[in-house]
Amino acid sequence: MGGHGSRLVIFETYMHTEPDSVDKKYMFIVDNADLALSIIDAGFCAVAILENREGFFNLEGLLEYLQSIAFLGTCRMDYLFVPACSTKKQNDQLEEYFREEYLDYREGWKLFKDKDYLRKLDHRTEI
């Protein structure tokens, strides 16, 4: 699934697909593409939010998208969102949105803090 916007399509597919296992229920939101790939490789769902990168949501774009699908019969409510970005500001904004929308979430910033090695695909079991 290459080309423009493929990462956006993957997230949209998540939002229209009911999680089929407990692991797939967790939606990690990170701000590093390699970390997102490692999380997906470990069997979880993830989306990377990156500023000014084609094919990726930025923070505002992700929140706008989630808002736009709020009442469209999507699986948005079936996920447990885990904001795990490297900045407190991004995590706080995500948590505030999830709280206001009554979406399940868990604080996740500590999971990957100071663990840059997890961005490599060979750390599947640690994730």
C-alpha positions in Angstrom: 0.0 0.0 0.0 2.4 2.7 -1.1 2.0 6.2 -2.4 0.6 9.4 -1.1 -1.5 9.1 2.0 -1.1 5.4 2.6 -0.5 5.9 6.3 -3.7 8.0 6.6 -5.6 5.2 4.9 -4.2 2.6 7.4 -5.5 4.7 10.3 -8.8 5.2 8.6 -9.0 1.4 8.1 -8.4 1.0 11.8 -11.3 3.3 12.6 -13.6 1.3 10.4 -12.5 -2.1 11.7 -13.5 -3.6 15.0 -10.4 -4.8 16.9 -10.3 -8.6 16.8 -8.1 -9.1 19.8 -7.1 -7.4 23.1 -3.7 -6.4 21.6 -5.4 -4.8 18.6 -7.6 -2.7 20.9 -4.6 -0.6 21.9 -4.1 2.4 19.5 -0.7 3.9 20.3 -0.2 7.5 19.1 3.5 8.3 18.7 5.5 11.0 17.0 8.1 8.8 15.3 7.4 6.8 12.2 10.0 4.1 13.0 8.5 3.6 16.5 5.0 3.3 15.0 6.3 0.6 12.6 7.9 -1.3 15.6 4.6 -1.2 17.5 2.7 -2.5 14.5 5.3 -5.2 14.0 4.8 -6.3 17.6 1.1 -6.8 16.9 -0.5 -3.6 18.1 -2.1 -0.7 16.3 -0.3 2.6 16.0 -0.4 5.9 14.2 2.5 8.4 13.9 1.7 12.1 14.0 4.3 14.1 12.2 4.4 17.8 11.3 4.8 18.7 7.7 5.3 15.1 6.4 3.3 14.0 3.4 1.2 11.0 4.2 1.1 11.6 7.9 -1.4 13.3 10.2 -0.2 16.2 12.2 -1.8 16.5 15.7 -4.5 18.9 14.6 -5.3 16.7 11.5 -5.6 13.6 13.6 -8.0 15.3 16.0 -10.0 16.8 13.2 -10.3 13.4 11.6 -11.4 11.7 14.8 -14.0 14.4 15.3 -15.2 14.1 11.7 -16.0 10.4 12.2 -17.6 10.8 15.6 -21.2 10.0 14.6 -20.6 7.9 11.5 -20.9 4.4 12.9 -17.2 3.9 13.0 -15.2 1.8 15.5 -13.7 4.8 17.2 -15.2 3.9 20.6 -13.8 0.3 20.4 -10.1 1.4 20.8 -8.1 2.3 23.9 -6.0 5.2 22.8 -2.4 5.4 24.2 -0.8 8.9 23.7 2.9 8.1 23.8 4.5 11.1 22.1 7.8 12.6 23.1 6.4 16.0 24.2 4.1 16.6 27.1 2.2 19.2 25.1 1.1 16.7 22.5 0.2 14.0 25.0 -1.8 16.6 27.1 -3.7 17.7 24.0 -4.5 14.1 23.0 -5.6 13.2 26.6 -7.8 16.3 26.8 -9.5 15.4 23.5 -10.1 11.8 24.6 -11.5 12.9 27.9 -13.8 15.4 26.3 -15.0 12.8 23.8 -15.5 10.1 26.4 -13.0 7.8 24.6 -10.9 5.3 26.5 -7.3 6.2 26.9 -4.3 5.5 29.0 -1.2 7.6 29.7 1.6 6.1 27.6 4.5 8.6 27.4 6.6 6.7 29.9 6.5 3.5 27.8 9.0 4.7 25.1 10.7 7.6 26.9 14.5 7.3 26.6 14.2 4.0 24.7 15.2 5.0 21.2 16.4 1.4 20.6 12.7 0.3 20.4 12.5 2.2 17.0 14.3 -0.8 15.5 12.2 -3.7 14.3 14.2 -6.3 16.2 12.8 -5.4 19.6 9.3 -6.9 19.1 9.2 -8.9 22.4 10.2 -5.8 24.5 7.3 -3.8 23.0 
